[in-house]
Amino acid sequence: MPNIKSAKKRVAVIEKKTSQNKMIRSSVKTAIKKYNAAIAAGDVAEAEKLLPVTVSVIDSAASKGIIHKNNASNKKSALAKNLNALKVAAAVAPAEEVSAPAAPAVEEAPAVEAPAEKPKKTRAKKAKDAE
C-alpha cells in the first residue's frame, strides 16, 4: 500500500483507467458476439447491418490503445471473411435447391495424388556433385 500522496493518486488513477479499459474491451467482445450470433443464425441482412457497428467499436478501442491496431485489423478481417463466406453459402444454397432434383447423382472419381517432387539441391551439394 502506498504511503506517498502521489503514489496513492496513481493507484486511484490506474484503477479508474483499468475499469474503463475493461468496459471498452467488454463492449468489443459483446459486439463481436452479437455479430457472430447473426452469422451462426445465417441472417445475412442482420450481419451486414451489424458489421459497420462492430468495426466501429473495434476501431474505437484501437484508437484508444486498448487493443493493438494489428489486432483490430485481424478482428475486422475475420468478421468480413465470415460475412463473405455466409454470402457465398447463401448464394450457393438456393442454386443447389433448384438444381438438385433435376441433376442426376454422379459419382466423383477418386482424387489422384501428384507425385512428390524431389527436393532441390543446395549449392553445397551441387559443388560436391561437380567434383
C-alpha positions in Angstrom: 0.0 0.0 0.0 1.5 3.3 -1.0 2.3 5.9 1.7 3.2 8.9 -0.6 0.3 11.1 -1.7 1.3 11.0 -5.4 1.6 7.2 -5.3 -1.9 6.9 -3.8 -3.2 9.1 -6.6 -1.5 6.9 -9.2 -3.2 3.8 -7.7 -6.6 5.5 -7.9 -6.0 6.7 -11.5 -4.8 3.3 -12.6 -7.9 1.6 -11.1 -10.1 4.0 -12.9 -8.3 3.6 -16.2 -8.3 -0.2 -15.8 -12.1 -0.2 -15.3 -12.6 2.0 -18.3 -10.4 -0.3 -20.4 -12.3 -3.3 -19.2 -15.6 -1.7 -20.2 -14.4 -0.9 -23.7 -12.8 -4.4 -24.2 -16.1 -5.9 -23.0 -18.0 -3.8 -25.5 -15.7 -5.1 -28.3 -16.3 -8.7 -27.2 -20.1 -8.1 -26.9 -20.3 -6.5 -30.4 -18.3 -9.4 -31.9 -20.6 -12.0 -30.1 -23.7 -10.3 -31.5 -22.2 -10.3 -35.0 -21.1 -13.9 -34.7 -24.6 -14.9 -33.5 -26.1 -13.3 -36.6 -23.6 -15.2 -38.7 -24.4 -18.5 -36.9 -28.1 -17.9 -37.5 -27.4 -17.4 -41.2 -29.0 -14.0 -41.2 -27.1 -12.1 -43.9 -29.1 -8.9 -43.6 -28.6 -8.7 -39.8 -24.9 -9.5 -40.2 -24.5 -6.7 -42.9 -26.2 -4.3 -40.5 -24.0 -5.2 -37.6 -20.7 -5.2 -39.5 -20.2 -1.4 -39.6 -21.2 -1.1 -35.9 -18.8 -3.9 -34.8 -16.0 -2.4 -36.9 -16.6 1.0 -35.4 -16.4 -0.4 -31.9 -13.1 -2.2 -32.7 -11.6 0.9 -34.3 -12.6 3.0 -31.3 -10.8 0.5 -29.0 -7.7 0.5 -31.2 -7.6 4.3 -31.4 -7.6 4.5 -27.6 -4.8 2.0 -27.4 -6.8 -0.7 -25.6 -6.2 -3.2 -28.4 -3.3 -3.1 -30.8 -4.0 -1.8 -34.3 -2.9 -5.1 -35.9 -5.2 -7.0 -33.5 -8.0 -4.7 -34.6 -7.2 -5.3 -38.3 -7.2 -9.1 -37.7 -10.6 -9.0 -35.9 -12.1 -6.8 -38.7 -10.7 -9.1 -41.4 -12.1 -12.2 -39.7 -15.5 -10.5 -39.5 -15.5 -9.6 -43.2 -14.3 -13.1 -44.1 -17.1 -14.8 -42.1 -19.7 -12.5 -43.8 -18.4 -13.2 -47.3 -18.4 -17.0 -46.6 -22.0 -16.6 -45.4 -23.0 -14.7 -48.5 -21.4 -17.4 -50.8 -23.1 -20.1 -48.8 -26.4 -18.3 -49.1 -25.9 -17.8 -52.9 -25.0 -21.4 -53.4 -27.8 -22.9 -51.3 -30.7 -21.6 -53.4 -28.9 -22.8 -56.6 -28.5 -26.3 -55.1 -32.2 -26.4 -54.1 -33.2 -25.6 -57.7 -30.7 -27.8 -59.5 -30.5 -30.7 -57.0 -33.7 -32.6 -58.0 -33.0 -32.2 -61.8 -29.4 -33.2 -61.7 -28.7 -37.0 -61.5 -26.3 -38.3 -58.9 -22.8 -38.6 -60.3 -20.0 -40.4 -58.6 -16.8 -38.5 -58.3 -13.6 -40.2 -59.4 -11.1 -40.6 -56.5 -8.5 -37.8 -56.4 -5.2 -38.8 -57.9 -2.2 -37.6 -55.8 0.6 -35.8 -57.6 4.0 -37.5 -57.4 6.2 -35.9 -54.8 8.8 -33.6 -56.3 12.5 -34.2 -55.5 14.0 -31.6 -53.2 16.2 -29.1 -54.9 19.9 -29.4 -54.5 21.7 -26.8 -52.5 24.9 -25.1 -53.6 27.0 -27.2 -51.3 25.5 -30.4 -52.8 26.0 -29.1 -56.4 29.6 -28.3 -55.7 30.1 -31.7 -54.1 28.4 -33.4 -57.1 30.5 -31.4 -59.6 33.8 -32.6 -58.1 
